[in-house]
Amino acid sequence: MIKNQLLNYRTTSALKGNQSLRASIPYRQALTVGILFSVEDKPKHDAIKEFIKQLQLDGKKVSVLEYLPKQKDNYEFLFDFFTIKDLSFWGKINSPYAEKFIATPFDYLFCVDRESNPLIQNLLARSKAKCRIGKFSKSDHAYYELMIEQQNGSVKNLIDSMYKYAKQLR
């Protein structure tokens, strides 16, 4: 599909052209945190809500953006979201929520997805976040400053590992 090819071109271009300062600051000093994820099921939604509570207990200001695929439920409508309908013919994501999210210079940006998604990759490539954290994948190394290796674990385990290693950053 031409749309996807143009999206991939835009993503590659954004990766090369993004001049954002990338650095990991100590977790204790971090003030702002972003969480980006694709909607899957109720257990993932609940795990994300639990993660947000933990981060807020640590004194972090948390912003969340979810990608809502077709045929998926938007549980509780708690978070800003975007859909495939926000992808233009020219491969540009036209969502005010997505634009605001990627323009925010988060201290940490957690991508809580176990599988790569071209729309999420585009946002990661364009993000102004200082430290992007996600699941390890050989093909996704350019999108993250910290990658968590996980073979076959649950979303909850992935979140727990991300949190554990982020807290160890000094």
C-alpha positions in Angstrom: 0.0 0.0 0.0 1.4 3.4 -1.0 0.3 4.9 2.3 2.5 2.5 4.3 5.5 3.1 2.0 5.1 6.8 2.5 4.8 6.3 6.2 8.0 4.3 6.3 9.8 7.0 4.2 8.6 9.6 6.7 9.7 7.5 9.6 13.2 6.9 8.2 13.5 10.6 7.4 12.4 11.6 10.9 14.9 9.2 12.5 17.7 10.9 10.5 16.5 14.4 11.0 15.4 14.5 14.6 17.9 16.6 16.5 16.4 16.0 19.9 18.9 15.7 22.8 18.9 12.0 23.8 20.2 11.3 27.3 19.1 9.3 30.3 18.8 11.3 33.4 18.6 9.6 36.8 15.1 8.3 37.4 14.8 10.2 40.7 15.3 13.5 38.7 12.9 12.7 36.0 9.7 14.7 36.1 7.8 13.9 33.0 7.0 10.4 31.6 5.2 9.4 28.4 3.5 6.1 27.8 2.8 5.0 24.2 1.1 1.7 23.4 -1.2 -0.2 21.1 -4.5 -1.3 22.5 -4.7 -5.1 22.7 -7.0 -6.4 25.5 -8.3 -5.6 29.0 -5.3 -7.1 30.9 -2.9 -4.8 29.0 -5.2 -1.9 29.7 -5.2 -2.7 33.4 -1.4 -3.2 33.5 -1.0 0.2 31.9 -3.3 1.8 34.5 -1.3 0.1 37.3 2.0 1.4 35.8 0.6 4.9 35.6 -0.3 4.8 39.3 3.2 3.6 40.2 4.8 6.4 38.2 2.5 9.0 39.8 3.4 7.6 43.3 7.0 8.3 42.3 6.1 11.9 41.7 6.1 11.7 37.9 3.7 13.7 35.6 2.4 11.0 33.2 1.0 11.5 29.7 -0.5 8.6 27.8 -1.2 8.0 24.1 -2.7 4.8 22.7 -3.0 3.5 19.2 -6.5 2.0 18.7 -6.5 -0.6 16.0 -9.7 -1.6 14.1 -11.8 -4.1 15.9 -10.4 -3.3 19.3 -12.2 -1.8 22.3 -11.2 1.5 23.8 -11.5 0.5 27.4 -12.9 3.2 29.7 -11.8 5.9 27.2 -9.2 7.1 29.7 -6.4 8.0 27.3 -5.8 10.2 24.3 -5.8 8.0 21.2 -5.3 7.9 17.5 -6.4 5.3 14.8 -5.5 4.3 11.3 -8.0 6.8 10.1 -5.5 9.5 11.2 -3.0 8.3 8.6 -3.3 10.4 5.5 -2.8 9.1 2.0 0.6 10.8 2.1 1.7 8.7 5.1 1.3 11.5 7.6 -0.3 11.0 11.0 -2.9 13.8 11.4 -3.9 13.6 15.0 -3.7 16.6 17.4 -3.2 14.1 20.3 -0.2 12.5 18.5 1.3 15.8 17.6 1.1 17.1 21.1 2.5 13.9 22.5 5.6 13.8 20.2 6.3 17.5 20.8 6.6 16.9 24.5 10.2 16.5 25.7 9.6 13.7 28.2 12.4 12.7 30.4 11.3 9.1 29.8 9.0 7.6 27.1 7.9 4.0 27.6 6.6 2.2 24.6 4.7 -0.7 26.0 4.2 -2.9 22.9 5.6 -6.4 22.4 5.4 -6.2 18.6 6.6 -3.4 16.3 4.0 -1.2 14.7 4.9 1.3 11.9 2.6 4.0 13.3 4.2 3.8 16.7 7.6 3.7 15.2 6.8 6.9 13.3 5.9 8.6 16.6 9.0 7.3 18.3 11.2 8.6 15.4 9.6 12.0 15.7 9.5 12.2 19.5 11.3 14.9 21.5 11.7 12.5 24.5 15.1 12.3 26.0 15.1 8.6 26.8 12.9 6.2 24.9 12.4 2.7 26.4 11.0 -0.3 24.7 11.1 -4.0 24.1 14.3 -5.3 22.5 14.2 -6.0 18.7 17.2 -6.0 16.4 15.2 -4.0 13.8 14.0 -1.4 16.3 17.4 -0.3 17.9 17.2 3.2 16.3 14.0 4.0 18.1 15.2 3.5 21.7 17.9 4.5 24.1 17.1 1.6 26.4 15.8 -1.8 25.2 14.5 -4.5 27.4 15.0 -8.1 26.2 12.0 -10.3 26.8 11.4 -13.6 25.0 7.8 -14.7 25.8 6.5 -12.7 28.7 3.3 -10.9 29.5 2.8 -7.2 29.1 2.9 -6.9 32.9 6.4 -8.6 33.0 7.6 -6.2 30.3 6.3 -3.2 32.3 7.9 -4.5 35.4 11.3 -4.9 33.6 11.1 -1.5 32.1 10.3 0.1 35.4 13.0 -1.9 37.2 15.8 -0.8 34.7 14.6 2.8 34.4 14.8 3.1 38.2 18.4 1.9 38.1 19.4 4.7 35.7 21.8 7.1 37.5 
